[in-house]
Amino acid sequence: MNATPSRTSTTAVLSLVFGIVCWFALPFIGAVAAVICGHLARGEIRRAPPGTIEGDGMAIAGLVLGWVHLALFLLAFMAIMLFFGGLAFFAHWH
């Protein structure tokens, strides 16, 4: 029997690492890297012959962590802009 050993996708590992790191050290850039690496890893795993490349779960985890972080970043940015925009509006009229 000639079984081809499977390997773990490096980009899937990077996606998970950046997904975790974006919550502690690299807020925006880490999240973007996690999302990009996660999508690249899932494509790499999908295109490979079945069972040769593993790491889909890590890629999905990195994608989720990255997308959630980006969504929260966007919400926080919008809240800050609305708050300061409201302050500017009231300062102008009072």
Salt bridges, closest charged atoms under 4 A:
GLU44 OE2 - ARG7 NH2 3.18
ASP56 OD1 - ARG42 NE 2.83
